[in-house]
Amino acid sequence: MSFSIKEGETFGLVGESGSGKSTLGRTILQLEKITSGDVLFKGQSLPKMKNSEMRKIRKNMQMIFQDPYGSIDPRWTVGAIIAEPIKVHQKSLTAKQIETEVKEILKKVGLNPEWYYRYPHEFSGGQRQKNWYCESNRCKSIFYSCG
């Protein structure tokens, strides 16, 4: 399979259940290793990168699950879940700054900032997807794999 996605473009891959769409997304994100060929991101070969280099690149990538409820810890509040990658990638921010940023991004996608303290089971499926889009958008991801 060969394709390229230019910056700002949206690429949709359609196929039957079990045809490999999610596997392709995980392979692009290097969560699964390729058996042949190459995966280029901004001209760099991802499979040839060291783990430390791949960690730096991954902050630009995000997987958004069809039902994100299965991919999160239901004991964490939405605010804590969305804040986690901010803590990892922006270590200089204080807890208050992180909370403010998370509330701003919730507002930006049409969710009430006061829902910061809610738990995932309190949201509909569509609201959960918005929450995980918030997480990836806040970290300035430029590649999203939605499964």
N, C-alpha and C positions, 0 to 999 in steps of 0.2 A: 504494500500500500504506500502510496506517495501523495503528499499534498503539502501545501504551504499556506500559512495564515499570516497575512500582513497585519501590522499594528492597526487597531481600530476596526478590523473586520470581525464578523461573526461567522463561525463555521458550524454547520449542523450535520451530524452524522446519524443517519436513520438506518435501522436494521431490525431484524426479528430478534426476539428474546434468545439469548445465548449465542448471538453472532459475533460477539467480541467488542462491542462498543465500550463497555466499562473497562475491559482489559486494555484496550487501546489507550484510554485516558490514564489508567494507572501506569502504563508503560511510558507514556509521555512524561508523567510526573516522576518516573524512575522508582516507583513503588514496586514494580515488577521489572525484571531485567529482560532486555530483548535477546533473541537468539540469533538474529542476523540483521544487517542493515545498520541504520544510525538514526538518532533523534537529535535534531539541531534546534537550539533555542537561541535566538539572536546571534546566529552564526557559530555557536559553540556546541561541540558534541557532548551531550549530557552523559551517555554511557562511559565516556573516557574520563570524566571528572572524578577527582578524589572526593571522598565523603564530605570533607570540610568545604570544598568548593560548591558541592551540590547543595549543602545547607544554605549557603548564601543565595543561590539561585532560587531555591524553593520559596523564599519569602515573596517572590513574584508570581507564585503559582498557588492555586487553591482548588481543591476538589469539593464540589457542592453536591451532596447526595439528594436523590429524589425525595426520600424521607429522612431528613437529617436527624430525626429523633433516635434512630438506631446507631448513630455515630457519636453520640455525646453522653456524658455522665448526667443522668437525670437529677442527681443531688446538687449540681451546681446551678446557680442562678444564670439567667441569660447574660447578665452583665459580666459575671465571672468568665463565662465561656467566650464571649466576644473579646474580653480584655486579655485573655491568655496569650494570643500571638503578639499583642501590643507589648506585653511585658517581656516577651522573648526578643522582639526585634527593636524595641525602643526603651532600653534599660534606663535611660536617664530621666524618664518621666516619673513623677510622684503618683501615689495612689489616687489622689484627688484629680490630677490632670488626666489620668487614664479614665476615671469615671466620667469626667466631663466630655472627653473625646467619644467614649462609647455612647453616651446619651445623645450627643450631636449626630452621630451616624445613625442611630435608631430613628431620630427625628427626620433625617435626610431621606430615609426610605419609607417614610409614612407610618412609623411605629411610635407609640407614645414613649417618650424618654423615661417616664416613671415605671415602665415595664422592666427596667434594668434589674429590679429586684424579684421578678417573677421566675418561675421554674418552667422548663421546656414543656411539661405536660399541660400547662395553662394556655398554650398557643395552638392555633389550627395548623394544618400542614403548610398552607401558604405563608402564614406568619413565621413558621419555623424556617422556611426557605429564605425569607427576607432576613431573618436573624443571621443565618449563615452567610448570606450575601454581605451583610454588614461586616461580619468578621473578615471575610476576604477583601472587601473593599477598603476597610480601615487599614489593612496592611499593604494597600496599594498593589495588590496582585494585578498582573497584566495577562495572565492565562488562567482560565477557569475550566475545569472539567466537571461537567454536570452529569451525574449518573442516575 
